[in-house]
C-alpha cells in the first residue's frame, strides 16, 4: 500500500474542476462511459448542467482542459491540447497533470466565478446623484426707479420683497437705482416706498407682485406714475403728504420753532447731537429753526409769538425768571406748542404750571440699558411708525408722579425687561396732551448720542415736532 500524501489545496481545486468538466462533457460525447451515463440517470439526472466552458463535439472530440480565459464568462479552448487522461486509472498522476495544465493557463478572472453556472457577476452600484453646481439658483435683479418730482435732502427709496429689504441709491434728478441677488423662480409682493425725512414721512408707494425667472439677470423698471401718493395723508386733511410738502417749500410760509437748551444744573453731553438732529428733521419738512441756549431777550411775549412751537432740549434747573415764565404761559395760552425732550422734566421744579405742562417731573433713573416699551397709541405722528413693542437702549426715567390721568400716554415701559425701574406695572415714558390752550408733547428718551442716529427714534422726534408745531393732530 502506498503511503498517504497530503494533497495541497491547489491540487484539490484542480481535481474538482476536472471532475465538473468531465461530467459535463459526458452528456454530449457518445464516446463516454455508458456506465457513467447509467449511473447519472439512476440518480435522476437526465441532462448534465450547462457547462460554462464552451465545448463542441465536432471541433473538440476529446475532453480538454480550458485554454486562455479572456473574460469572466468566456473561455477559449485550445484545439491542439492533448486529451486528458482518465483520472480513474492513476489519481496521483492525473492530479499532477491537471496541476501542470492549470499552471500553464492564463486566467483573467476568478475561476470560481467564471466556471460556476449559478453565479452572476454583480453589476456596479451607481453612486448617488449630486446637485449640479452649475445650476443657476439666484438671479441679479436691477431696479431702475423714477420717483415723483420732489426736493429734499433727506429722501429715501426703500425696496422690500420677501425677506429682502434694502435701499436704492440716488442717480440724479428723480432717478434711483439698486441691484441685489434674488432666488430664481420665486414670487413675492414687491413694495417700493418713496419717503422723506430719511424714511420717516412716506410720500408714495408701489405695491405689485413680482416673480423672478431663471435668467442670470433681469431688470425692473418703475415709473413715477406708478407711485400711489394719495394714500399717504398723515394728518388726515385730504391733502397728501407729497402735496403738503411741495406746498410748504416756500421759506416765507414755513413753520418756525425755537430750540431752547439752557441748563442751570446737569448738562448732557448729547445736547449738541440732539440739537443738530432736530434741525435736520425740521429741515426735512421745511420747518425753520432757531437755537437759544439762554432765555434772556428770547422769552418775551413779542418774540415767542414768532414761533409755532418751543422745544425744550435737555434743559435743567431753574432757567426762567418770573417775567419769562409769565411770557411763556401767555404764549401757550394763545395756542402755542411745547415739546420736551428727556431732561426737560428735570427743569423748573418750583413752577407748578410748568410741571403740569410737561406732565411729570423726573425722579430717578437706573444705569443705561436695553428696555422694551409698549406702544399704547399707534395713530399719533410720533408712534405711528412703530409696532406693538419698541426695544432700544437709553437712560430710563422714573417720575415723581404718574401722569396718566392728565395726559394721553403714547409709550410705557415694561419694567420686566430691564433692571431698576421703580414705577411698577404702569410706567409711562412718552405722552401728549392739550394744556391751557396750547399743545404739549414729551418723550423720556434721548439721553445717549446714539439715540439721535436711530431711524425709529428720529421718526419719533419728528412726529413730536409736527404735533407741537400744529402740523399734525
C-alpha positions as CSV (number, residue, x, y, z in Angstrom):
1,X,0.0,0.0,0.0
2,X,1.2,3.4,-0.9
3,X,1.7,5.8,1.9
4,X,-0.9,8.6,2.1
5,X,0.0,12.0,0.8
6,X,-1.4,15.3,2.0
7,X,-2.7,16.9,-1.2
8,X,-2.2,20.7,-1.4
9,X,-5.4,22.7,-1.7
10,X,-4.3,23.8,-5.2
11,X,-4.4,20.2,-6.4
12,X,-7.8,19.6,-4.8
13,X,-9.3,22.6,-6.6
14,X,-7.8,21.5,-9.9
15,X,-9.3,18.0,-9.4
16,X,-12.7,19.3,-8.7
17,X,-12.6,21.5,-11.8
18,X,-11.6,18.4,-13.9
19,X,-14.4,16.3,-12.5
20,X,-17.0,19.0,-13.2
21,X,-15.7,19.4,-16.7
22,X,-15.7,15.7,-17.5
23,X,-19.2,15.1,-16.1
24,X,-20.5,18.0,-18.3
25,X,-18.9,16.6,-21.4
26,X,-20.4,13.1,-20.8
27,X,-23.9,14.2,-21.8
28,X,-22.8,15.2,-25.3
29,X,-19.9,12.9,-26.1
30,X,-21.0,9.5,-27.4
31,X,-17.7,8.0,-26.6
32,X,-18.2,8.5,-22.9
33,X,-18.5,5.6,-20.5
34,X,-22.1,4.3,-20.7
35,X,-21.9,3.1,-17.2
36,X,-21.4,6.6,-16.0
37,X,-24.4,7.8,-18.0
38,X,-26.5,5.0,-16.4
39,X,-25.3,6.0,-13.0
40,X,-26.4,9.6,-13.6
41,X,-29.8,8.5,-15.0
42,X,-30.3,6.3,-12.0
43,X,-29.7,9.3,-9.8
44,X,-32.4,11.2,-11.5
45,X,-30.2,13.5,-13.6
46,X,-31.5,13.5,-17.2
47,X,-29.1,16.0,-18.6
48,X,-25.8,17.5,-17.5
49,X,-25.9,21.1,-16.2
50,X,-24.8,23.8,-18.5
51,X,-21.0,23.8,-18.7
52,X,-19.6,27.4,-18.6
53,X,-16.7,26.1,-20.8
54,X,-17.8,26.1,-24.4
55,X,-17.2,22.6,-25.9
56,X,-18.2,21.5,-29.3
57,X,-18.3,17.7,-30.0
58,X,-17.2,18.2,-33.6
59,X,-14.3,20.5,-33.1
60,X,-13.3,19.2,-29.7
61,X,-13.9,15.4,-29.7
62,X,-11.8,14.9,-26.7
63,X,-12.5,16.2,-23.2
64,X,-9.9,19.1,-22.9
65,X,-8.9,21.4,-20.2
66,X,-9.6,25.1,-20.7
67,X,-7.2,27.2,-22.6
68,X,-6.9,31.0,-22.4
69,X,-9.7,32.6,-20.4
70,X,-10.2,36.1,-21.8
71,X,-13.2,37.3,-19.7
72,X,-15.1,36.1,-16.6
73,X,-17.8,34.4,-18.8
74,X,-15.8,33.3,-21.9
75,X,-13.2,30.5,-22.1
76,X,-11.4,29.7,-25.3
77,X,-10.4,26.0,-25.8
78,X,-7.1,25.2,-27.5
79,X,-7.9,22.6,-30.2
80,X,-4.2,21.5,-30.1
81,X,-4.4,20.5,-26.4
82,X,-3.8,16.8,-25.6
83,X,-6.8,14.7,-24.4
84,X,-6.9,14.4,-20.7
85,X,-6.2,11.0,-19.2
86,X,-8.7,9.0,-17.3
87,X,-8.5,10.1,-13.7
88,X,-9.6,6.7,-12.6
89,X,-6.5,5.0,-13.9
90,X,-4.0,6.9,-11.8
91,X,-5.4,9.5,-9.5
92,X,-1.9,10.7,-8.4
93,X,-0.6,11.1,-12.0
94,X,-3.9,12.7,-13.1
95,X,-3.8,15.3,-10.4
96,X,-0.3,16.3,-11.3
97,X,-1.3,16.5,-15.0
98,X,-4.2,18.8,-14.1
99,X,-2.0,21.0,-12.0
100,X,0.5,21.4,-14.8
101,X,-2.3,22.4,-17.2
102,X,-3.7,24.9,-14.7
103,X,-0.3,26.4,-14.1
104,X,0.1,26.9,-17.9
105,X,-3.3,28.5,-18.3
106,X,-3.8,32.3,-18.2
107,X,-6.8,33.2,-16.1
108,X,-8.0,36.8,-16.1
109,X,-10.8,36.4,-13.6
110,X,-11.6,34.2,-10.6
111,X,-12.3,30.6,-11.8
112,X,-14.7,30.1,-9.0
113,X,-16.9,32.8,-10.5
114,X,-16.4,32.2,-14.2
115,X,-16.9,28.4,-14.0
116,X,-20.0,28.3,-11.9
117,X,-23.2,28.4,-13.8
118,X,-25.2,29.6,-10.8
119,X,-23.1,32.8,-10.1
120,X,-23.8,36.0,-11.9
121,X,-21.3,38.9,-11.6
122,X,-22.7,41.8,-9.7
123,X,-23.5,44.9,-11.6
124,X,-21.6,48.1,-10.4
125,X,-23.6,50.1,-7.9
126,X,-24.3,53.6,-9.1
127,X,-23.2,56.5,-6.9
128,X,-26.0,58.7,-5.5
129,X,-26.7,61.7,-7.7
130,X,-25.3,65.1,-6.6
131,X,-26.7,68.6,-7.1
132,X,-25.2,70.2,-10.2
133,X,-23.2,73.2,-9.0
134,X,-23.7,74.8,-12.4
135,X,-27.5,75.1,-11.9
136,X,-28.5,78.8,-11.6
137,X,-30.1,79.3,-8.1
138,X,-30.0,83.1,-8.0
139,X,-30.7,85.9,-10.4
140,X,-29.4,89.5,-10.1
141,X,-32.3,91.9,-10.3
142,X,-31.6,95.5,-11.3
143,X,-34.0,98.3,-10.4
144,X,-34.4,101.5,-12.4
145,X,-36.8,103.7,-10.4
146,X,-38.2,107.2,-11.3
147,X,-39.9,108.9,-8.3
148,X,-42.3,111.8,-8.3
149,X,-40.7,115.2,-8.6
150,X,-39.8,116.5,-5.1
151,X,-36.9,118.4,-3.5
152,X,-35.4,117.4,-0.2
153,X,-32.0,116.5,1.2
154,X,-33.5,113.6,3.2
155,X,-35.2,111.4,0.6
156,X,-35.1,107.6,0.6
157,X,-36.3,104.8,-1.7
158,X,-36.8,101.5,0.0
159,X,-37.3,98.1,-1.7
160,X,-38.9,95.2,0.0
161,X,-39.6,91.7,-1.4
162,X,-40.0,88.6,0.8
163,X,-37.1,88.8,3.3
164,X,-35.2,91.2,1.1
165,X,-35.1,94.8,2.4
166,X,-32.7,97.4,1.1
167,X,-32.5,101.0,-0.1
168,X,-31.8,102.3,-3.6
169,X,-29.1,104.9,-4.5
170,X,-29.8,108.3,-5.9
171,X,-28.5,108.6,-9.5
172,X,-29.7,112.1,-10.3
173,X,-32.9,114.2,-10.7
174,X,-35.7,111.7,-10.0
175,X,-33.7,108.6,-10.9
176,X,-32.8,105.9,-8.4
177,X,-31.2,102.5,-8.9
178,X,-30.4,99.3,-6.9
179,X,-29.2,95.8,-7.6
180,X,-29.5,92.7,-5.5
181,X,-29.5,88.9,-5.8
182,X,-32.9,87.2,-5.7
183,X,-33.7,83.5,-5.6
184,X,-34.8,82.2,-9.0
185,X,-38.4,81.2,-9.9
186,X,-39.9,82.7,-6.8
187,X,-42.8,85.2,-6.4
188,X,-43.5,87.7,-3.6
189,X,-45.1,91.1,-3.3
190,X,-42.7,93.9,-4.3
191,X,-43.0,97.1,-2.3
192,X,-41.1,100.3,-3.2
193,X,-41.5,103.1,-0.7
194,X,-40.6,106.7,-1.5
195,X,-40.2,108.8,1.6
196,X,-38.8,112.0,3.1
197,X,-37.0,112.6,6.4
198,X,-34.8,109.6,5.9
199,X,-37.7,107.2,5.8
200,X,-39.9,108.8,8.4
201,X,-42.5,110.5,6.1
202,X,-44.0,108.3,3.4
203,X,-44.7,110.2,0.1
204,X,-45.7,107.3,-2.1
205,X,-45.6,103.5,-2.6
206,X,-45.7,101.0,-5.4
207,X,-47.0,97.5,-4.5
208,X,-47.2,94.7,-7.0
209,X,-46.5,91.0,-7.4
210,X,-43.1,90.2,-8.8
211,X,-41.8,86.7,-9.8
212,X,-38.2,86.0,-10.7
213,X,-37.3,83.9,-13.7
214,X,-34.3,81.6,-14.3
215,X,-32.1,84.0,-16.1
216,X,-28.8,85.2,-14.7
217,X,-30.1,88.8,-14.5
218,X,-33.2,90.8,-15.1
219,X,-34.4,94.5,-14.8
220,X,-37.4,96.0,-13.1
221,X,-38.4,99.5,-14.3
222,X,-40.8,101.6,-12.1
223,X,-42.1,105.0,-13.2
224,X,-43.2,108.0,-11.2
225,X,-46.8,107.4,-12.3
226,X,-46.9,104.0,-10.6
227,X,-46.5,105.6,-7.1
228,X,-49.7,105.8,-5.0
229,X,-49.3,109.2,-3.3
230,X,-52.9,109.9,-2.4
231,X,-53.0,107.1,0.1
232,X,-50.4,108.8,2.3
233,X,-52.0,111.6,4.3
234,X,-50.5,111.6,7.8
235,X,-52.6,114.5,9.2
236,X,-55.9,113.4,7.6
237,X,-56.7,116.7,5.9
238,X,-57.3,115.1,2.5
239,X,-54.1,116.6,1.1
240,X,-51.4,114.0,0.5
241,X,-48.0,114.2,2.2
242,X,-46.4,114.8,-1.1
243,X,-48.6,117.8,-2.0
244,X,-48.3,119.3,1.5
245,X,-44.5,119.1,1.4
246,X,-44.5,120.7,-2.1
247,X,-46.8,123.4,-0.9
248,X,-44.6,124.1,2.1
249,X,-41.4,124.7,0.3
250,X,-41.7,128.5,0.4
251,X,-39.5,129.6,3.4
252,X,-41.6,132.6,4.0
253,X,-44.6,130.5,4.8
254,X,-42.7,127.7,6.7
255,X,-43.4,127.0,10.3
256,X,-40.9,128.3,12.9
257,X,-39.7,126.5,16.0
258,X,-37.4,127.7,18.8
259,X,-34.8,125.2,20.1
260,X,-34.2,126.1,23.8
261,X,-31.3,124.3,25.6
262,X,-30.4,126.4,28.6
263,X,-29.2,124.4,31.6
264,X,-28.7,125.5,35.3
265,X,-28.0,122.1,36.5
266,X,-26.6,119.0,34.8
267,X,-25.9,119.4,31.0
268,X,-26.0,116.3,28.9
269,X,-23.1,115.5,26.5
270,X,-25.6,114.7,23.9
271,X,-27.3,118.1,23.8
272,X,-25.4,119.3,20.8
273,X,-26.1,116.0,19.0
274,X,-29.8,116.4,19.8
275,X,-29.9,120.0,18.5
276,X,-28.3,119.0,15.3
277,X,-30.7,116.1,14.8
278,X,-33.7,118.2,15.4
279,X,-32.5,120.8,12.9
280,X,-32.1,118.1,10.3
281,X,-35.5,116.7,10.9
282,X,-37.2,120.1,10.9
283,X,-35.5,121.0,7.6
284,X,-36.7,117.8,6.0
285,X,-40.3,119.0,6.4
286,X,-39.4,122.7,5.7
287,X,-39.6,123.9,9.4
288,X,-37.4,126.8,10.1
289,X,-35.4,126.6,13.4
290,X,-33.6,128.9,15.7
291,X,-31.3,128.0,18.7
292,X,-31.3,129.6,22.1
293,X,-29.1,128.4,25.0
294,X,-30.1,131.5,27.1
295,X,-33.6,132.8,27.8
296,X,-32.5,136.4,28.1
297,X,-34.3,138.5,25.4
298,X,-35.9,135.4,23.9
299,X,-38.7,134.6,26.3
300,X,-40.8,137.7,25.8
301,X,-44.4,137.7,24.5
302,X,-43.4,139.6,21.3
303,X,-40.6,137.2,20.4
304,X,-42.3,134.0,21.4
305,X,-45.2,134.9,19.2
306,X,-43.0,134.3,16.1
307,X,-42.8,130.6,16.8
308,X,-45.2,127.7,16.2
309,X,-43.5,125.7,18.9
310,X,-40.8,125.9,21.5
311,X,-38.7,122.7,22.0
312,X,-37.1,122.4,25.4
313,X,-34.0,120.3,24.5
314,X,-32.4,118.7,27.6
315,X,-32.9,121.7,29.8
316,X,-32.3,121.5,33.5
317,X,-32.7,123.6,36.7
318,X,-34.4,126.9,37.1
319,X,-33.9,128.5,33.7
320,X,-36.6,131.3,33.5
321,X,-37.2,134.2,35.8
322,X,-40.7,135.3,36.8
323,X,-41.3,137.6,33.8
324,X,-40.1,135.0,31.4
325,X,-42.3,132.4,33.0
326,X,-45.3,134.7,32.6
327,X,-44.4,135.3,28.9
328,X,-44.3,131.6,28.2
329,X,-47.6,131.0,29.9
330,X,-49.2,133.6,27.7
331,X,-47.6,132.1,24.6
332,X,-49.1,128.6,25.4
333,X,-52.5,130.1,26.3
334,X,-52.5,131.8,22.9
335,X,-52.3,128.4,21.1
336,X,-48.5,127.9,21.1
337,X,-46.9,124.5,21.2
338,X,-44.4,122.8,23.5
339,X,-42.1,119.8,23.1
340,X,-39.9,118.4,25.9
341,X,-37.0,116.0,25.4
342,X,-35.6,113.8,28.1
343,X,-34.2,116.2,30.8
344,X,-36.9,118.8,30.1
345,X,-38.7,117.0,33.0
346,X,-35.6,117.9,35.2
347,X,-36.5,121.6,34.9
348,X,-38.4,124.2,36.9
349,X,-39.4,122.1,39.9
350,X,-40.6,125.2,41.7
351,X,-43.0,126.2,38.8
352,X,-46.1,124.1,39.1
353,X,-47.6,125.4,35.9
354,X,-44.6,124.1,34.0
355,X,-44.8,120.7,35.9
356,X,-48.4,120.3,34.6
357,X,-47.3,121.4,31.1
358,X,-44.5,118.8,30.8
359,X,-46.7,116.2,32.5
360,X,-44.4,114.9,35.3
361,X,-41.1,115.7,37.0
362,X,-38.1,113.4,36.8
363,X,-37.4,111.5,40.0
364,X,-34.5,109.0,39.4
365,X,-33.0,106.6,36.8
366,X,-31.0,103.3,36.8
367,X,-28.0,102.7,34.5
368,X,-28.3,103.0,30.8
369,X,-29.6,99.7,29.4
370,X,-31.8,98.0,26.9
371,X,-35.6,98.1,27.7
372,X,-38.9,97.5,25.9
373,X,-41.7,100.0,25.6
374,X,-45.3,99.2,24.9
375,X,-46.8,101.3,22.1
376,X,-50.2,102.4,23.6
377,X,-51.1,104.7,20.7
378,X,-50.2,103.7,17.2
379,X,-52.0,106.5,15.4
380,X,-50.1,109.5,16.7
381,X,-47.5,111.0,14.4
382,X,-44.7,110.2,16.8
383,X,-45.6,106.5,17.2
384,X,-47.4,105.5,14.0
385,X,-44.2,104.0,12.5
386,X,-43.7,101.6,15.4
387,X,-45.0,98.1,16.1
388,X,-46.7,96.9,19.3
389,X,-43.3,96.9,21.2
390,X,-40.3,99.1,20.8
391,X,-37.0,97.8,22.2
392,X,-33.9,100.1,22.4
393,X,-31.1,101.4,24.7
394,X,-31.4,104.6,26.7
395,X,-31.5,106.0,30.2
396,X,-35.0,105.3,31.5
397,X,-36.5,107.8,33.9
398,X,-38.8,107.2,36.8
399,X,-41.1,110.2,37.5
400,X,-42.3,111.7,40.8
401,X,-45.9,111.1,39.8
402,X,-47.7,109.0,37.2
403,X,-49.1,111.4,34.6
404,X,-51.6,109.0,33.0
405,X,-54.6,110.8,34.5
406,X,-53.7,114.1,32.9
407,X,-52.1,113.1,29.6
408,X,-52.6,110.8,26.6
409,X,-49.9,108.1,27.0
410,X,-48.0,107.1,23.9
411,X,-45.4,104.7,25.3
412,X,-45.0,102.9,28.6
413,X,-42.0,100.9,29.9
414,X,-42.2,97.2,30.6
415,X,-40.1,97.1,33.8
416,X,-39.7,93.3,33.5
417,X,-37.3,93.9,30.5
418,X,-34.7,96.0,32.4
419,X,-33.3,96.4,35.9
420,X,-34.0,99.3,38.2
421,X,-37.4,100.6,37.2
422,X,-39.5,101.7,40.2
423,X,-42.9,102.8,39.0
424,X,-44.3,99.3,38.6
425,X,-46.7,97.9,36.0
426,X,-47.8,101.4,34.9
427,X,-44.8,103.4,33.8
428,X,-45.5,106.0,31.1
429,X,-42.4,107.1,29.1
430,X,-43.9,109.4,26.4
431,X,-47.2,111.3,26.1
432,X,-49.0,114.3,24.7
433,X,-52.0,116.5,25.8
434,X,-53.7,119.7,25.2
435,X,-52.9,122.1,28.0
436,X,-54.1,125.6,28.9
437,X,-55.0,126.5,25.3
438,X,-51.9,125.0,23.7
439,X,-50.2,121.7,22.8
440,X,-47.7,119.6,24.8
441,X,-45.6,116.6,23.7
442,X,-42.9,114.9,25.8
443,X,-40.5,111.9,25.4
444,X,-38.3,110.5,28.1
445,X,-35.8,109.1,25.6
446,X,-32.8,110.8,24.2
447,X,-30.0,110.6,26.8
448,X,-27.4,109.0,24.6
449,X,-25.7,110.4,21.5
450,X,-26.6,107.1,19.7
451,X,-30.3,107.8,20.1
452,X,-30.2,110.5,17.5
453,X,-28.9,108.2,14.8
454,X,-31.6,105.6,15.3
455,X,-34.2,105.9,12.5
456,X,-37.1,105.0,14.8
457,X,-36.1,107.5,17.4
458,X,-35.6,110.2,14.8
459,X,-39.1,109.4,13.4
460,X,-40.4,109.6,17.0
461,X,-38.9,113.1,17.4
462,X,-40.2,114.3,14.0
463,X,-43.7,113.2,14.8
464,X,-43.5,115.1,18.1
465,X,-42.2,118.3,16.3
466,X,-45.1,118.1,13.8
467,X,-47.6,117.7,16.6
468,X,-46.1,120.6,18.7
469,X,-46.0,122.9,15.7
470,X,-49.6,122.2,14.9
471,X,-48.8,120.4,11.6
472,X,-50.4,117.1,12.7
473,X,-53.1,116.0,15.2
